Amino acid sequence: MATSSTIENFGHIQHAGMGARLLGALVAAEAWIERHRQRRSLLELDDRMLRDIGLSHADVAAEASKHFWER
């Protein structure tokens, strides 16, 4: 019986680990999507708005040129 119980527990551990990995992947994807959205939004700001937040067009161009996975 001990063998059966150990095997069942191992299955639960594997399932929990898979769920955690899936959740981690979803959280990462959400962050990537948000980062991409924010960079596209920066491109829409006019000169006055950029001055207000202390960014130049060069700053925005550098940020917008990054890949979605880059911080």
C-alpha positions as CSV (number, residue, x, y, z in Angstrom):
1,M,0.0,0.0,0.0
2,A,2.8,2.4,0.8
3,T,4.0,2.3,-2.9
4,S,0.5,3.2,-4.2
5,S,0.3,6.1,-1.8
6,T,3.7,7.4,-2.8
7,I,2.8,7.2,-6.5
8,E,-0.5,9.1,-5.9
9,N,1.4,11.8,-4.0
10,F,3.9,12.1,-6.7
11,G,1.1,12.6,-9.2
12,H,-0.3,15.5,-7.1
13,I,3.2,17.0,-6.8
14,Q,3.7,16.9,-10.5
15,H,0.2,18.4,-11.1
16,A,0.9,21.2,-8.6
17,G,4.2,21.9,-10.3
18,M,2.7,22.1,-13.7
19,G,0.0,24.5,-12.4
20,A,2.7,26.7,-10.9
21,R,4.6,26.7,-14.2
22,L,1.5,27.5,-16.2
23,L,0.6,30.4,-13.8
24,G,4.1,31.7,-14.1
25,A,3.9,31.6,-17.9
26,L,0.6,33.5,-17.8
27,V,1.9,36.1,-15.5
28,A,5.0,36.6,-17.8
29,A,2.8,36.9,-20.9
30,E,0.6,39.4,-19.2
31,A,3.6,41.5,-18.3
32,W,4.9,41.3,-21.9
33,I,1.6,42.4,-23.3
34,E,1.4,45.3,-20.8
35,R,5.0,46.4,-21.6
36,H,4.3,46.3,-25.3
37,R,1.1,48.4,-24.8
38,Q,2.9,51.0,-22.7
39,R,5.7,51.4,-25.3
40,R,3.2,51.9,-28.1
41,S,1.4,54.5,-25.9
42,L,4.6,56.4,-25.5
43,L,4.8,56.8,-29.2
44,E,1.5,58.7,-29.2
45,L,2.6,61.4,-26.8
46,D,3.2,64.9,-28.1
47,D,6.1,67.2,-27.3
48,R,4.3,68.9,-24.4
49,M,3.4,65.5,-22.8
50,L,6.9,64.2,-23.2
51,R,8.3,67.4,-21.5
52,D,5.8,66.9,-18.7
53,I,7.1,63.4,-17.9
54,G,10.8,64.3,-18.6
55,L,11.3,62.2,-21.7
56,S,12.8,63.2,-25.1
57,H,11.9,61.7,-28.5
58,A,15.2,59.9,-28.4
59,D,14.2,58.3,-25.0
60,V,10.9,57.2,-26.4
61,A,12.5,55.8,-29.6
62,A,15.0,53.8,-27.5
63,E,12.2,52.4,-25.3
64,A,9.9,51.7,-28.2
65,S,12.6,49.8,-30.1
66,K,13.0,47.2,-27.3
67,H,11.4,43.8,-27.8
68,F,8.4,43.0,-25.6
69,W,10.4,40.7,-23.4
70,E,13.1,43.3,-22.6
71,R,12.8,45.4,-19.5
